C-alpha cells in the first residue's frame, strides 16, 4: 500500500517537476557554496603569499647587509677613514 502511494506521488507530473526544480536549485546552491569556499581559500593563500614575500624581503636585506660588512679590521678602518661606513 505504501509502495503504491510513493510510486503514485513520484510519477505525478507536478511531483516530477518539483523534483526537477529542486535538484536544479540544490545544484546551484552547492555550486555557490563551493565558489564561496574557494574564494575563502584563495584569500588565505594570498595572505600566506604576502607573509612569505615579506619574510623573503627581510632575509634578502639581511644577506645584502652581511655581504657588505667589512671582512676584517683593516677594511673597517679604511671605510671609516673614507667615510663609506
RADATA-V873299 format. One line per field, one symbol per residue. ss: DSSP state (H for helix, E for strand, C for the rest). phi: phi as a letter, one per 40 degrees, with the letter a starting at -180 (. if undefined). psi: psi as a letter, one per 40 degrees, with the letter a starting at -180 (. if undefined). A space follows every 50 residues. Layout:
ss->???
phi->???
psi->???
This chain:
ss->CHHHHHHHHHHCHHHHHHHHHHHHHHHHHHHHHHHHHHHHHHHHHHHHHH HHHHHHHHHHHHHHHHHHCCCCHHHHHHHHHHCCC
phi->.ccccccccccccccccccccccccccccccccccccccccccccccccc cccccccccccccccccccccaccccccccccgcc
psi->ddddddddddeidddddddddddddddddddddddddddddddddddddd dddddddddddddddddeiidadddddddddefe.
